[in-house]
Amino acid sequence: MKTSTQIEVASRCIGEEKTVELIAKAGFDAWDFSMFDMCKYDWEKDQLKENSHPLAGKDYLAFARKLKQIGLDNGIVCNQSHAPFPVSCKAIRDYMKRAIECTAEAGGEICVIHPDNNKSPEENAEMYLELLPFAKAHGVKIATENMWNWNDEKDHAAPAACSSPESFVRHIEAVNNPFLVACLDIGHAEMKGLETNSEEMIKALGSHLQALHIHDNDCHYDSHQIPFSMNIDFSKMVKTLKEINYGGYFTLEADNFLKAYNAENMFDGIVKLYESARRLADMFEAL
């Protein structure tokens, strides 16, 4: 079982180039291309901010190609990516093809594109069906992901697109194309208020499940912490993944853990992430 981790938090501290290098040095097999800085979003105004990041400029493919080469020079590949969100913002929707292009250029096989939290499977299918010919032409699969809303009155998560096994499967079946697959966010599946868990989701998705976002939480909030630090029972998750013959990577999305580190000790944090990912992979291989 191969391991990977996203680059978001570390790259905002030490840059994408150095982050990919350190992920390889720590022992990971791959890196997950976080492309959130392609679009800097103002959540209050629902519009994009001014942005000078290379992914937002005209040389975005050269930047993706550079990161790919750094990975290859250090013995790792890009296994998947994450497109900007929320897709409810049309200005961000317009960047989805760019995200797919960058995924292909970096060598990734899957690009995670969130569904619109508040749209039906059929409505979200329209977006995915529009993007699929472009994705196919670039040899990239699109993965939809289980989302959540928030109930302020009850102070816990509320249903959203793909947040239940039934909704997730309906989203996949509404598109019915092998180039649309599932990325299960383990932490999201364990949040209070959604009345599900990762094992139920894994069983329901079966062979559609081709990517993961692994992180830990207190089974209430979306903490995105390092595995084995909070309340999720990863032994059940790993066992269920083995039962369905999961063949993708064990990819961490536990970057909030790295917010306690700075440029001088970032590598120490990345090593700890790798150790948690390797522990999960070893559990899988031992079954």
Secondary structure as the mmCIF struct_conf table of DSSP 4:
data_model
#
loop_
_struct_conf.conf_type_id
_struct_conf.id
_struct_conf.beg_label_comp_id
_struct_conf.beg_label_asym_id
_struct_conf.beg_label_seq_id
_struct_conf.end_label_comp_id
_struct_conf.end_label_asym_id
_struct_conf.end_label_seq_id
STRN STRN1 THR A 3 GLN A 6
HELX_RH_AL_P HELX_RH_AL_P1 GLU A 8 ILE A 14
HELX_RH_AL_P HELX_RH_AL_P2 GLU A 16 ALA A 26
TURN_TY1_P TURN_TY1_P1 GLY A 27 GLY A 27
BEND BEND1 ASP A 29 ASP A 29
STRN STRN2 ALA A 30 SER A 34
HELX_RH_3T_P HELX_RH_3T_P1 PHE A 36 MET A 38
BEND BEND2 CYS A 39 CYS A 39
STRN STRN3 TYR A 41 ASP A 42
TURN_TY1_P TURN_TY1_P2 TRP A 43 ASP A 46
STRN STRN4 GLN A 47 LEU A 48
HELX_LH_PP_P HELX_LH_PP_P1 LYS A 49 GLU A 50
HELX_RH_3T_P HELX_RH_3T_P2 PRO A 54 ALA A 56
BEND BEND3 GLY A 57 GLY A 57
TURN_TY1_P TURN_TY1_P3 LYS A 58 ASP A 59
HELX_RH_AL_P HELX_RH_AL_P3 TYR A 60 ASP A 73
TURN_TY1_P TURN_TY1_P4 ASN A 74 GLY A 75
STRN STRN5 VAL A 77 HIS A 82
BEND BEND4 PHE A 85 PHE A 85
TURN_TY1_P TURN_TY1_P5 VAL A 87 SER A 88
BEND BEND5 CYS A 89 CYS A 89
HELX_RH_AL_P HELX_RH_AL_P4 LYS A 90 ARG A 93
TURN_TY1_P TURN_TY1_P6 ASP A 94 TYR A 95
HELX_RH_AL_P HELX_RH_AL_P5 MET A 96 ALA A 106
TURN_TY1_P TURN_TY1_P7 GLY A 107 GLY A 107
BEND BEND6 GLU A 109 GLU A 109
STRN STRN6 ILE A 110 VAL A 112
HELX_LH_PP_P HELX_LH_PP_P2 HIS A 114 ASP A 116
TURN_TY1_P TURN_TY1_P8 ASN A 117 ASN A 118
BEND BEND7 LYS A 119 LYS A 119
HELX_RH_AL_P HELX_RH_AL_P6 PRO A 121 ALA A 137
TURN_TY1_P TURN_TY1_P9 HIS A 138 GLY A 139
STRN STRN7 LYS A 141 GLU A 145
STRN STRN8 ASN A 149 ASN A 151
TURN_TY1_P TURN_TY1_P10 ASP A 152 ASP A 155
STRN STRN9 HIS A 156 ALA A 158
TURN_TY1_P TURN_TY1_P11 ALA A 161 CYS A 162
BEND BEND8 SER A 164 SER A 164
HELX_RH_AL_P HELX_RH_AL_P7 PRO A 165 VAL A 175
TURN_TY1_P TURN_TY1_P12 PRO A 178 PHE A 179
STRN STRN10 LEU A 180 ASP A 185
HELX_RH_AL_P HELX_RH_AL_P8 ILE A 186 ALA A 189
TURN_TY1_P TURN_TY1_P13 GLU A 190 GLU A 190
TURN_TY1_P TURN_TY1_P14 LYS A 192 GLY A 193
BEND BEND9 LEU A 194 LEU A 194
HELX_RH_AL_P HELX_RH_AL_P9 SER A 198 LEU A 205
HELX_RH_3T_P HELX_RH_3T_P3 GLY A 206 HIS A 208
STRN STRN11 LEU A 209 HIS A 213
STRN STRN12 ILE A 214 ILE A 214
STRN STRN13 ASP A 216 ASP A 216
BEND BEND10 CYS A 219 TYR A 221
STRN STRN14 GLN A 225 GLN A 225
TURN_TY1_P TURN_TY1_P15 PRO A 227 PHE A 228
BEND BEND11 SER A 229 ASN A 231
HELX_RH_AL_P HELX_RH_AL_P10 PHE A 234 GLU A 243
TURN_TY1_P TURN_TY1_P16 ILE A 244 ASN A 245
BEND BEND12 GLY A 248 GLY A 248
STRN STRN15 PHE A 250 LEU A 252
HELX_RH_3T_P HELX_RH_3T_P4 ASP A 255 ALA A 260
TURN_TY1_P TURN_TY1_P17 ALA A 263 ASN A 265
HELX_RH_AL_P HELX_RH_AL_P11 MET A 266 ALA A 286
#
